[in-house]
């Protein structure tokens, strides 16, 4: 009997049906935050599949799931699809006026912070692997550091609003997460290219490539965002204006790949322009309502699929005790690296700008790892280093989503104390 061929549409259909089913079960019975519920239920489903295969030696269920997940080109799917939509949708909700007040922490944390975190995690990962008797080249350790450094603000933003976190800090967390995703993908691509070539990473060449990709992405985002703003300003038709925003994301991202500049950075900048200038000056209330709700739905669907894949990912990880130990040891490593890359820059900037006493803990414990890290890890080429990076990513993201995401509200409320949180200083 021939194997069932799964087309890209079939793969998308399966993932959407699973996400919708598990989302319904969560909303109907569990009532957990969506990201946590989908991750947990996906992991439980994966463990059930593994258990069935262990109890029934003739079963090939996990093999079929591994084949299905392996058949998805995650690198292309993420880089040419999901990431552009996710970053644009996230940027629409960032308040530019508040973000301007925290612009220097955002710039420093999303550039120097990401590079520092990548280096610290990469070096620590190689050290831990060496203790376990696993030889992983430093380039591949830095690849893991780059893919796990970007943070995801989705699960934290709603909690911060409920906990009365100051608006400038909210905008700083959202802006930093938004741009460190784009910067992290650029750093990841540069280091991965060096790892695949087997050549030593040239710092001057890497810095030049980073400047071209990130700087070009900013310019392209400004150009596409401004053109879309002018087009929206000249008409009043919510259907056409929503289509214009869709054209910015898809056309702008395709143009970025042809120009060899950073599409993620471009979409973040374009989203900021349309979400602030566009909503305030180029749209009617009806249009802005449709636009925001349309992109909120796109954001929810894509994040649901990515968080589901986090849970299903456990089936793809080989059975090796060292992978689990390395992954567990990566949790404190990632948190320590995040702490250093946040506290250091904030301490330097404190004489010029204070974000309040909630800033360090919110940025560190609220710096959740999510779908982007998983998609980058799943997109790594086959090889021994992939299994270790994949396992570590799975365990770190699982801890981040469940433990950090499940406790961040209590941590913020505990740190803010009985007084108004906006009154404290860092």
C-alpha positions as CSV (number, residue, x, y, z in Angstrom):
1,X,0.0,0.0,0.0
2,X,1.5,3.3,-1.0
3,X,2.1,6.1,1.5
4,X,-0.5,8.9,1.6
5,X,0.9,12.0,-0.1
6,X,0.3,15.1,2.0
7,X,0.1,18.4,0.1
8,X,0.9,21.8,1.6
9,X,-2.9,22.4,1.7
10,X,-3.4,19.1,3.5
11,X,-0.8,20.0,6.1
12,X,-2.3,23.5,6.7
13,X,-5.8,21.9,6.9
14,X,-4.6,19.3,9.5
15,X,-3.0,21.9,11.7
16,X,-5.9,24.3,11.5
17,X,-8.4,21.6,12.4
18,X,-6.3,20.4,15.3
19,X,-5.8,24.0,16.6
20,X,-9.5,24.7,16.3
21,X,-10.5,21.5,18.0
22,X,-8.0,21.9,20.9
23,X,-8.9,25.6,21.2
24,X,-12.6,24.7,21.5
25,X,-11.9,22.0,24.1
26,X,-9.8,24.5,26.1
27,X,-12.4,27.2,25.9
28,X,-15.2,24.8,26.8
29,X,-13.6,22.9,29.6
30,X,-10.1,23.9,30.7
31,X,-10.3,27.7,30.3
32,X,-6.5,28.1,30.3
33,X,-4.6,30.9,28.4
34,X,-4.7,29.8,24.7
35,X,-0.9,29.6,24.2
36,X,-0.5,27.5,27.4
37,X,-3.4,25.2,26.6
38,X,-2.4,24.4,23.0
39,X,1.2,23.7,24.0
40,X,0.2,21.4,26.9
41,X,-2.5,19.6,24.9
42,X,-0.2,19.2,22.0
43,X,2.5,17.8,24.3
44,X,0.0,15.4,25.9
45,X,-1.2,14.2,22.5
46,X,2.4,13.6,21.5
47,X,3.2,11.6,24.7
48,X,0.0,9.5,24.1
49,X,1.3,8.8,20.6
50,X,4.7,7.8,21.9
51,X,3.1,5.6,24.5
52,X,0.9,3.8,21.9
53,X,4.0,3.0,19.9
54,X,5.8,1.7,23.0
55,X,2.8,-0.5,23.9
56,X,2.1,-1.6,20.4
57,X,5.4,-2.4,18.6
58,X,3.6,-2.7,15.3
59,X,2.2,0.8,15.5
60,X,3.6,3.4,13.2
61,X,1.6,6.4,14.4
62,X,4.6,8.4,15.7
63,X,6.5,7.6,12.5
64,X,3.7,9.0,10.4
65,X,3.6,12.2,12.6
66,X,7.3,12.6,12.4
67,X,7.1,12.2,8.6
68,X,4.3,14.7,8.5
69,X,6.2,17.3,10.5
70,X,9.4,16.7,8.6
71,X,7.5,17.2,5.4
72,X,6.7,20.8,6.3
73,X,9.4,23.2,5.1
74,X,9.5,25.3,8.3
75,X,12.2,27.6,7.1
76,X,10.3,28.6,4.0
77,X,7.0,28.6,5.8
78,X,8.3,30.9,8.5
79,X,10.6,33.2,6.6
80,X,8.3,33.6,3.5
81,X,5.0,33.4,5.3
82,X,4.2,33.4,9.0
83,X,6.8,35.8,10.3
84,X,5.8,38.7,8.1
85,X,2.1,38.3,9.2
86,X,3.1,37.9,12.9
87,X,5.4,40.9,13.1
88,X,3.1,43.2,11.2
89,X,0.1,42.2,13.3
90,X,2.1,42.7,16.5
91,X,3.3,46.1,15.4
92,X,-0.2,47.4,14.7
93,X,-0.9,47.3,18.5
94,X,2.2,49.1,19.7
95,X,1.6,52.7,20.8
96,X,4.2,54.8,18.9
97,X,4.0,57.8,21.4
98,X,4.7,55.6,24.4
99,X,7.3,53.6,22.4
100,X,9.2,56.8,21.6
101,X,9.7,57.4,25.3
102,X,11.3,54.0,25.6
103,X,13.0,54.1,22.2
104,X,16.6,53.8,23.6
105,X,15.9,50.8,25.7
106,X,14.1,49.2,22.8
107,X,17.0,49.9,20.4
108,X,19.7,48.7,22.8
109,X,17.9,45.6,24.0
110,X,16.8,44.5,20.6
111,X,20.3,44.8,19.1
112,X,23.1,44.7,21.7
113,X,20.9,42.7,24.0
114,X,20.1,40.0,21.3
115,X,23.8,39.8,20.3
116,X,25.0,39.5,23.9
117,X,22.3,36.9,24.7
118,X,23.3,34.9,21.6
119,X,27.0,34.9,22.6
120,X,26.3,34.0,26.2
121,X,23.9,31.2,25.4
122,X,26.1,29.8,22.6
123,X,29.2,29.7,24.9
124,X,27.3,28.2,27.8
125,X,25.6,25.7,25.6
126,X,28.9,24.4,24.3
127,X,30.3,24.2,27.9
128,X,27.3,22.2,29.1
129,X,27.4,19.9,26.1
130,X,31.1,19.3,26.8
131,X,30.3,18.3,30.4
132,X,27.9,15.7,29.0
133,X,30.5,14.3,26.6
134,X,28.8,15.8,23.5
135,X,31.0,17.7,21.0
136,X,29.0,20.5,19.3
137,X,30.9,23.0,17.2
138,X,30.7,26.6,18.5
139,X,29.1,27.8,15.3
140,X,26.1,25.5,15.9
141,X,25.9,26.5,19.6
142,X,25.7,30.1,18.5
143,X,22.9,29.1,16.1
144,X,21.0,27.8,19.1
145,X,21.8,31.0,21.0
146,X,20.4,33.1,18.1
147,X,17.2,31.2,17.6
148,X,16.3,31.1,21.4
149,X,17.1,34.8,22.1
150,X,14.1,36.5,20.5
151,X,11.2,36.9,22.9
152,X,7.4,36.8,22.3
153,X,5.2,39.4,23.8
154,X,1.8,37.8,22.9
155,X,1.1,36.1,26.2
156,X,2.4,39.0,28.4
157,X,0.7,42.1,26.9
158,X,-2.8,41.4,28.2
159,X,-1.4,40.4,31.7
160,X,0.6,43.7,31.9
161,X,-2.5,45.7,31.2
162,X,-4.5,43.9,33.9
163,X,-1.6,44.4,36.4
164,X,-1.6,48.2,35.7
165,X,2.0,48.2,34.4
166,X,3.0,51.7,33.2
167,X,2.2,52.4,29.5
168,X,5.9,53.2,28.7
169,X,7.0,49.9,30.1
170,X,4.3,48.1,28.2
171,X,5.3,49.8,24.9
172,X,9.0,49.0,25.7
173,X,8.3,45.3,26.2
174,X,6.2,45.1,23.1
175,X,8.6,47.2,21.0
176,X,11.7,45.2,22.2
177,X,10.0,41.9,21.5
178,X,8.9,43.1,18.1
179,X,12.3,44.3,17.0
180,X,14.3,41.6,18.7
181,X,12.4,39.0,16.6
182,X,13.5,40.8,13.4
183,X,17.1,41.3,14.6
184,X,17.2,37.8,16.0
185,X,16.2,36.3,12.6
186,X,19.0,38.4,10.9
187,X,21.6,37.2,13.4
188,X,20.3,33.6,13.1
189,X,20.6,33.7,9.3
190,X,24.2,35.1,9.4
191,X,25.4,32.6,12.0
192,X,23.6,29.7,10.2
193,X,25.2,30.6,6.9
194,X,28.7,30.5,8.6
195,X,27.9,27.2,10.3
196,X,26.8,25.6,7.0
197,X,29.8,26.9,5.1
198,X,32.2,25.6,7.8
199,X,34.2,28.9,7.5
200,X,35.0,30.9,10.6
201,X,32.6,33.7,11.3
202,X,34.2,37.0,10.3
203,X,33.0,39.7,12.7
204,X,33.5,42.6,10.2
205,X,31.7,40.8,7.4
206,X,28.9,39.8,9.8
207,X,28.6,43.4,11.1
208,X,28.4,44.7,7.5
209,X,25.8,42.2,6.5
210,X,23.8,42.9,9.6
211,X,23.9,46.7,8.9
212,X,22.8,46.2,5.3
213,X,20.0,43.8,6.2
214,X,18.6,45.6,9.2
215,X,19.2,49.1,7.8
216,X,17.7,48.1,4.4
217,X,14.7,46.6,6.2
218,X,14.0,49.8,8.1
219,X,14.1,51.9,4.9
220,X,11.9,49.4,3.0
221,X,9.4,49.4,5.9
222,X,9.3,53.2,5.9
223,X,8.7,53.3,2.2
224,X,6.0,50.6,2.1
225,X,4.3,51.9,5.2
226,X,4.3,55.5,3.9
227,X,2.9,54.4,0.5
228,X,0.1,52.4,2.2
229,X,-0.6,55.3,4.5
230,X,-1.0,57.7,1.5
231,X,-3.2,55.3,-0.4
232,X,-5.4,54.7,2.6
233,X,-5.7,58.4,3.3
234,X,-7.0,59.1,-0.2
235,X,-10.0,56.7,0.0
236,X,-12.6,55.5,2.5
237,X,-13.4,51.8,1.8
238,X,-12.6,49.3,4.6
239,X,-12.4,46.3,2.2
240,X,-9.8,48.0,-0.1
241,X,-7.8,49.3,2.9
242,X,-7.6,45.9,4.5
243,X,-6.5,44.6,1.1
244,X,-3.8,47.3,1.0
245,X,-2.5,46.2,4.4
246,X,-2.4,42.6,3.1
247,X,-0.5,43.8,0.0
248,X,2.0,45.6,2.2
249,X,2.8,42.4,4.1
250,X,2.9,40.0,1.2
251,X,4.3,42.3,-1.5
252,X,6.7,44.0,0.9
253,X,8.1,40.8,2.2
254,X,8.6,39.4,-1.3
255,X,10.4,42.6,-2.3
256,X,12.6,42.4,0.8
257,X,13.7,38.9,-0.2
258,X,14.6,40.1,-3.7
259,X,16.5,43.1,-2.3
260,X,18.3,40.9,0.3
261,X,17.2,43.1,3.2
262,X,15.4,42.0,6.4
263,X,11.7,41.4,5.7
264,X,10.9,40.9,9.4
265,X,12.4,44.4,10.3
266,X,10.6,45.9,7.3
267,X,7.2,44.5,8.4
268,X,7.7,45.7,11.9
269,X,8.3,49.2,10.8
270,X,5.5,49.2,8.2
271,X,3.1,47.9,10.9
272,X,4.1,50.7,13.3
273,X,3.3,53.3,10.6
274,X,0.0,51.9,9.6
275,X,-1.0,51.1,13.2
276,X,-0.3,54.6,14.4
277,X,-0.3,57.2,11.6
278,X,-2.7,55.1,9.5
279,X,-5.2,54.4,12.2
280,X,-5.1,58.0,13.5
281,X,-5.2,60.0,10.3
282,X,-6.0,57.8,7.3
283,X,-8.9,55.6,8.3
284,X,-12.5,56.0,9.5
285,X,-13.6,54.3,12.7
286,X,-15.2,51.6,10.7
287,X,-12.1,50.9,8.7
288,X,-9.8,50.9,11.7
289,X,-12.1,48.5,13.5
290,X,-12.1,46.0,10.6
291,X,-8.4,46.3,10.1
292,X,-7.5,45.7,13.7
293,X,-9.9,42.8,14.1
294,X,-8.7,41.2,10.8
295,X,-5.1,41.3,11.9
296,X,-5.9,40.2,15.4
297,X,-7.6,37.1,13.9
298,X,-4.6,36.4,11.6
299,X,-2.3,36.7,14.6
300,X,-4.4,34.4,16.8
301,X,-4.6,31.7,14.1
302,X,-0.9,31.7,13.3
303,X,0.1,31.7,17.0
304,X,-2.4,28.8,17.7
305,X,-0.7,26.7,14.9
306,X,2.8,27.5,16.2
307,X,2.0,26.7,19.8
308,X,0.3,23.5,18.7
309,X,3.5,22.6,16.8
310,X,5.5,23.2,20.0
311,X,3.6,20.5,21.7
312,X,3.7,18.1,18.7
313,X,7.4,18.6,18.4
314,X,8.2,16.1,21.2
315,X,7.5,13.2,18.7
316,X,10.4,14.4,16.5
317,X,13.0,14.4,19.2
318,X,15.2,11.2,19.3
319,X,15.2,9.1,22.5
320,X,18.5,10.1,24.2
321,X,18.8,11.0,27.9
322,X,21.6,13.5,27.2
323,X,19.1,15.6,25.1
324,X,16.8,15.9,28.1
325,X,19.6,16.9,30.5
326,X,21.0,19.4,28.0
327,X,17.6,20.9,27.5
328,X,16.9,21.2,31.2
329,X,20.3,22.8,31.8
330,X,19.5,25.3,29.0
331,X,16.6,26.7,31.0
332,X,18.7,28.5,33.7
333,X,21.3,29.3,31.0
334,X,18.7,31.1,28.9
335,X,17.3,33.0,31.9
336,X,20.8,34.0,33.1
337,X,21.7,35.2,29.6
338,X,18.4,37.2,29.4
339,X,19.0,38.7,32.8
340,X,22.5,39.9,31.9
341,X,21.5,41.2,28.5
342,X,18.6,43.2,30.2
343,X,20.0,44.4,33.5
344,X,23.4,45.5,32.0
345,X,21.9,47.9,29.4
346,X,19.2,49.1,31.8
347,X,21.9,49.9,34.4
348,X,23.9,51.9,31.8
349,X,20.8,53.9,30.7
350,X,19.4,54.4,34.2
351,X,20.9,58.0,34.6
352,X,19.1,59.0,31.4
353,X,15.8,57.0,31.6
354,X,14.2,54.9,34.3
355,X,11.4,52.5,33.3
356,X,10.4,51.8,36.9
357,X,11.0,49.1,39.4
358,X,8.9,46.6,37.4
359,X,11.2,46.8,34.3
360,X,13.9,44.2,35.1
361,X,11.6,41.4,36.3
362,X,9.0,42.1,33.6
363,X,11.6,42.0,30.8
364,X,13.4,39.0,32.2
365,X,10.6,36.7,33.5
366,X,8.1,38.1,30.9
367,X,10.6,37.5,28.0
368,X,8.8,34.4,26.9
369,X,10.1,32.2,24.1
370,X,7.5,31.0,21.6
371,X,6.6,30.0,18.1
372,X,9.4,31.9,16.3
373,X,12.1,30.0,18.2
374,X,10.4,26.7,17.5
375,X,9.9,27.4,13.8
376,X,13.6,28.4,13.4
377,X,14.7,25.2,15.2
378,X,12.4,23.0,13.1
379,X,13.9,24.7,10.0
380,X,17.4,23.7,10.8
381,X,19.1,21.3,8.3
382,X,19.5,17.6,9.2
383,X,22.5,16.7,11.2
384,X,23.6,15.8,14.7
385,X,23.5,19.4,16.0
386,X,19.9,19.7,14.9
387,X,18.7,17.1,17.5
388,X,20.4,18.9,20.4
389,X,19.2,22.3,19.3
390,X,15.6,21.0,18.7
391,X,15.4,19.2,22.1
392,X,16.8,22.2,24.0
393,X,14.4,24.6,22.2
394,X,11.4,22.4,22.9
395,X,12.2,22.2,26.7
396,X,13.0,25.9,27.0
397,X,9.9,27.0,25.2
398,X,7.7,24.5,27.1
399,X,9.1,25.9,30.4
400,X,8.7,29.5,29.1
401,X,5.1,29.2,28.0
402,X,3.8,27.1,30.9
403,X,5.9,28.2,33.9
404,X,6.8,31.8,33.0
405,X,3.6,32.5,31.1
406,X,1.5,30.9,33.9
407,X,3.2,32.9,36.7
408,X,4.1,36.2,35.2
409,X,0.9,37.9,36.5
410,X,1.6,36.9,40.1
411,X,5.3,37.9,39.7
412,X,4.3,41.4,38.4
413,X,1.7,41.9,41.1
414,X,4.2,40.7,43.8
415,X,6.9,43.0,42.5
416,X,4.6,46.0,42.2
417,X,3.6,45.7,45.8
418,X,0.6,47.4,47.5
419,X,1.4,50.8,46.0
420,X,0.8,52.0,42.5
421,X,3.3,50.3,40.2
422,X,3.9,53.4,38.2
423,X,5.4,55.2,41.2
424,X,8.5,53.1,41.7
425,X,11.9,53.5,40.1
426,X,14.2,50.9,38.8
